[in-house]
Amino acid sequence: MAPAPSWSDLPQELLFLIFSCLQYAADLLRCGNVCTTWRAPAMEIYRDFFTKRPPLLLIPNNDQEGDRIMLDMTSNEVYKVHLPEARGRWIHGTINGWLVILGLDSSHDIHLLNPFTRAQFLLPPRSTLQYHQLDDGTPLKTGFIKRAMLTSTPFDPDCVVLIIYSRQNCIAFCRIGDEKWTSIAKPNIPFFDFIFYKGQFYAMDNLGNFLKFELDLDHEATLLATPARPHCEQRYMVESLSGDLLLVLKYCSWDSDDDDFQEEPFTVLYDTDMFEVFKWVMDEKEWREVNNLGDEALFLGHNGAISVSATKTKGCKGNCNHFIDDYSEGYFQNLDGCNDIGEFDLGRKCIEEIYPSLKIWTSPFHWITPDV
């Protein structure tokens, strides 16, 4: 009797055809783990699916089955990710293809979750943070972690996780497997952003002071430079494709009455007006303005900044900043929610609105780049 046919002997052409019909990225990864002959076509389709696309917009929803929606804004294509692990948890940000999520129950556990493979890493308890108390109200619980960063993949035992958290905007860090968070000694003002650049940790406070800090010794932050500009609404740091450290400043116009802020929820109207970009010149220890990003496009939002090559990314324009609303208080306290989203052309100094008909968002959106 002839041996029964094996699934591993299916023709590669047929496997490519079958795998191309799969709806979920996680299913592609599972197929790739079935056997060695399935892995090559499954992973090729997975990489092609994501690497040529811009960062996807992770859209909050109330799906009880755990499905999350991701939007490619350049093509209006919508992708669905089955993510039951995120039920009952608040997504605080995305880093290198991973979600940072905080449980909304009494434990307030903090996890890293890969939305495509559904792999998870438990981080130290919130109770070990220096400023760990949460108010009874929803806003602080859902906005507790402001920024997050990984130095490498979480599967690396030397991976460091950093967060900016609480209303004090403090920095804390841990390594995968640590039992508690370690605090960075903070100045008298909150942090806006941080970055791991060329093996060093840098941060920027809300006045624009640029600082360097270490994760050993006394964890003190050292001032490197004063602000490139004294006033702006938001600051982002990102490494350019050529290896430069960039600083992006966001400016907004506001239309509100002081009386509007006396009670919550309040109403405040605002729009992003423009951006400025600077490059860090190490030898001079100063920020130098950049007027042209060339082939680069930046994606800015709650999780910081992401830089991509426009020529290698489908539907993307170079020398542009793609931004989503990251006014945190507006999401939780503004009667009208948030709707400030658009594309800023750095050359023409103008903004094009994106989805202007979408008027109210009451939960933050996040850019996500799959870890491929």
PAGUPA-51882 format. One line per 8 residues: number of its first residue (from 0); their letters; for each residue x, z, y of C-alpha. Coordinates in steps of 0.5 Angstrom, whole numbers, plus 500, padded with zeros to 3 digits. Example, Ala and Ser with C-alpha at 12.3 -4.5 7.8 and 13.67 -1.06 7.14 Angstrom:
<recs>
0 = AS = 525 516 491 ~ 527 514 498
</recs>
This chain:
<recs>
0 = MAPAPSWS = 500 500 500 ~ 503 498 507 ~ 504 504 511 ~ 499 506 517 ~ 500 503 523 ~ 503 508 528 ~ 501 509 536 ~ 508 509 538
8 = DLPQELLF = 509 501 535 ~ 504 499 540 ~ 507 493 544 ~ 510 494 551 ~ 505 489 554 ~ 499 493 551 ~ 502 499 554 ~ 503 497 561
16 = LIFSCLQY = 496 494 561 ~ 493 501 558 ~ 497 505 563 ~ 495 501 569 ~ 488 503 568 ~ 489 511 568 ~ 485 514 574 ~ 490 520 574
24 = AADLLRCG = 497 521 575 ~ 497 527 571 ~ 495 523 565 ~ 500 518 566 ~ 505 523 565 ~ 502 526 559 ~ 502 519 556 ~ 510 519 558
32 = NVCTTWRA = 511 525 554 ~ 507 522 547 ~ 513 519 544 ~ 520 515 547 ~ 517 508 547 ~ 511 510 551 ~ 515 514 556 ~ 518 508 559
40 = PAMEIYRD = 512 504 561 ~ 508 510 563 ~ 514 513 568 ~ 515 506 571 ~ 507 505 573 ~ 508 512 575 ~ 514 511 580 ~ 511 504 582
48 = FFTKRPPL = 504 507 584 ~ 507 512 589 ~ 514 510 591 ~ 512 504 595 ~ 506 508 598 ~ 507 512 605 ~ 505 520 604 ~ 498 521 602
56 = LLIPNNDQ = 493 525 606 ~ 491 531 602 ~ 484 532 604 ~ 480 539 603 ~ 473 539 599 ~ 469 544 596 ~ 469 540 589 ~ 467 546 584
64 = EGDRIMLD = 470 542 578 ~ 477 542 581 ~ 478 535 584 ~ 482 534 590 ~ 482 527 594 ~ 488 524 597 ~ 488 518 602 ~ 493 513 603
72 = MTSNEVYK = 491 512 611 ~ 495 505 611 ~ 490 502 606 ~ 484 506 606 ~ 485 507 598 ~ 483 514 595 ~ 486 517 589 ~ 483 523 585
80 = VHLPEARG = 487 529 582 ~ 484 534 577 ~ 486 540 580 ~ 482 546 577 ~ 488 551 578 ~ 487 550 585 ~ 480 553 585 ~ 479 560 588
88 = RWIHGTIN = 486 559 592 ~ 488 556 599 ~ 493 551 600 ~ 498 553 605 ~ 502 547 605 ~ 506 541 601 ~ 513 541 600 ~ 517 536 596
96 = GWLVILGL = 511 534 592 ~ 509 541 591 ~ 503 545 593 ~ 504 552 596 ~ 497 556 594 ~ 495 563 595 ~ 489 566 591 ~ 483 569 596
104 = DSSHDIHL = 481 574 591 ~ 484 581 591 ~ 491 580 588 ~ 493 574 593 ~ 498 571 588 ~ 502 566 591 ~ 504 560 587 ~ 507 553 587
112 = LNPFTRAQ = 503 548 584 ~ 505 541 582 ~ 498 537 583 ~ 500 531 579 ~ 504 535 573 ~ 500 541 574 ~ 506 545 573 ~ 506 552 576
120 = FLLPPRST = 511 557 578 ~ 509 564 580 ~ 512 567 586 ~ 513 574 588 ~ 507 578 590 ~ 505 578 597 ~ 505 585 597 ~ 513 585 597
128 = LQYHQLDD = 513 581 604 ~ 515 585 610 ~ 508 584 614 ~ 503 583 608 ~ 497 586 610 ~ 491 581 611 ~ 485 582 615 ~ 478 582 612
136 = GTPLKTGF = 476 576 616 ~ 478 569 613 ~ 482 566 618 ~ 488 570 617 ~ 488 570 609 ~ 487 562 610 ~ 492 561 615 ~ 497 566 612
144 = IKRAMLTS = 503 562 610 ~ 505 557 616 ~ 511 553 613 ~ 514 553 606 ~ 521 549 604 ~ 524 548 597 ~ 532 547 597 ~ 531 543 590
152 = TPFDPDCV = 526 542 585 ~ 523 549 582 ~ 526 547 575 ~ 533 549 578 ~ 535 556 577 ~ 538 556 584 ~ 532 553 588 ~ 530 557 594
160 = VLIIYSRQ = 523 558 597 ~ 523 560 604 ~ 516 561 608 ~ 514 562 615 ~ 508 567 614 ~ 503 572 618 ~ 501 572 625 ~ 508 574 627
168 = NCIAFCRI = 511 568 624 ~ 517 571 620 ~ 521 568 615 ~ 522 570 608 ~ 525 567 602 ~ 526 568 594 ~ 529 565 588 ~ 524 563 582
176 = GDEKWTSI = 524 569 578 ~ 525 574 584 ~ 520 580 584 ~ 520 581 591 ~ 521 577 598 ~ 527 578 602 ~ 526 578 610 ~ 530 574 615
184 = AKPNIPFF = 532 579 621 ~ 528 576 626 ~ 529 575 634 ~ 523 578 638 ~ 519 571 638 ~ 516 567 632 ~ 519 562 628 ~ 516 555 629
192 = DFIFYKGQ = 520 551 623 ~ 526 551 619 ~ 530 546 615 ~ 535 546 609 ~ 540 541 612 ~ 547 539 609 ~ 547 546 605 ~ 546 550 611
200 = FYAMDNLG = 539 554 613 ~ 537 552 621 ~ 530 555 624 ~ 527 554 631 ~ 523 559 635 ~ 517 558 639 ~ 521 557 645 ~ 525 552 642
208 = NFLKFELD = 532 556 641 ~ 536 553 635 ~ 538 558 630 ~ 543 558 624 ~ 542 563 619 ~ 545 565 612 ~ 541 568 606 ~ 546 573 604
216 = LDHEATLL = 550 579 608 ~ 545 582 613 ~ 541 575 614 ~ 542 575 621 ~ 540 569 625 ~ 545 566 630 ~ 543 562 636 ~ 546 555 636
224 = ATPARPHC = 543 552 642 ~ 537 553 648 ~ 531 549 648 ~ 532 541 649 ~ 525 542 653 ~ 522 548 655 ~ 515 547 654 ~ 511 543 648
232 = EQRYMVES = 506 544 643 ~ 509 544 637 ~ 516 542 634 ~ 518 539 628 ~ 525 538 624 ~ 527 533 619 ~ 533 529 616 ~ 533 522 618
240 = LSGDLLLV = 534 517 613 ~ 541 516 616 ~ 543 523 615 ~ 542 526 622 ~ 538 532 624 ~ 532 530 628 ~ 527 534 633 ~ 521 532 634
248 = LKYCSWDS = 517 535 640 ~ 509 534 641 ~ 505 534 647 ~ 498 535 648 ~ 493 536 654 ~ 488 541 654 ~ 481 542 657 ~ 478 549 656
256 = DDDDFQEE = 475 554 660 ~ 479 561 660 ~ 472 564 658 ~ 472 560 652 ~ 477 564 649 ~ 474 571 650 ~ 469 571 644 ~ 470 568 637
264 = PFTVLYDT = 469 562 635 ~ 471 559 641 ~ 471 552 643 ~ 477 548 646 ~ 478 541 647 ~ 485 538 646 ~ 489 531 645 ~ 496 529 643
272 = DMFEVFKW = 499 525 649 ~ 506 524 647 ~ 512 525 642 ~ 519 526 644 ~ 525 525 639 ~ 532 528 639 ~ 538 528 635 ~ 543 534 634
280 = VMDEKEWR = 550 532 636 ~ 554 538 632 ~ 561 537 636 ~ 557 538 643 ~ 552 543 640 ~ 546 539 644 ~ 540 535 643 ~ 541 528 645
288 = EVNNLGDE = 534 524 646 ~ 533 518 641 ~ 528 513 644 ~ 528 508 638 ~ 527 510 630 ~ 528 503 628 ~ 526 502 621 ~ 524 510 620
296 = ALFLGHNG = 517 512 621 ~ 515 520 621 ~ 509 523 618 ~ 508 530 622 ~ 503 536 620 ~ 502 543 618 ~ 508 542 613 ~ 513 540 618
304 = AISVSATK = 515 532 618 ~ 517 527 613 ~ 521 521 614 ~ 520 514 610 ~ 523 507 611 ~ 518 503 614 ~ 520 496 610 ~ 520 500 604
312 = TKGCKGNC = 513 503 605 ~ 507 499 604 ~ 503 498 610 ~ 508 503 614 ~ 510 501 621 ~ 517 503 624 ~ 519 507 630 ~ 512 511 629
320 = NHFIDDYS = 510 518 629 ~ 504 519 624 ~ 500 525 626 ~ 495 530 623 ~ 492 536 627 ~ 496 542 626 ~ 493 547 631 ~ 491 552 626
328 = EGYFQNLD = 487 557 630 ~ 482 551 631 ~ 481 550 624 ~ 478 557 623 ~ 476 559 630 ~ 474 553 634 ~ 466 551 634 ~ 468 544 633
336 = GCNDIGEF = 474 544 628 ~ 479 539 629 ~ 480 532 629 ~ 486 530 633 ~ 489 525 628 ~ 493 518 630 ~ 499 514 631 ~ 504 514 636
344 = DLGRKCIE = 509 508 638 ~ 515 511 640 ~ 517 504 643 ~ 511 503 647 ~ 509 510 648 ~ 502 510 646 ~ 497 513 641 ~ 492 509 637
352 = EIYPSLKI = 487 514 634 ~ 485 514 627 ~ 479 515 624 ~ 476 517 631 ~ 469 518 628 ~ 471 524 624 ~ 469 529 628 ~ 470 536 625
360 = WTSPFHWI = 475 538 620 ~ 474 546 618 ~ 480 546 613 ~ 487 543 614 ~ 489 537 612 ~ 496 536 609 ~ 501 530 608 ~ 504 530 600
368 = TPDV = 509 526 597 ~ 509 526 590 ~ 516 529 586 ~ 518 522 583
</recs>
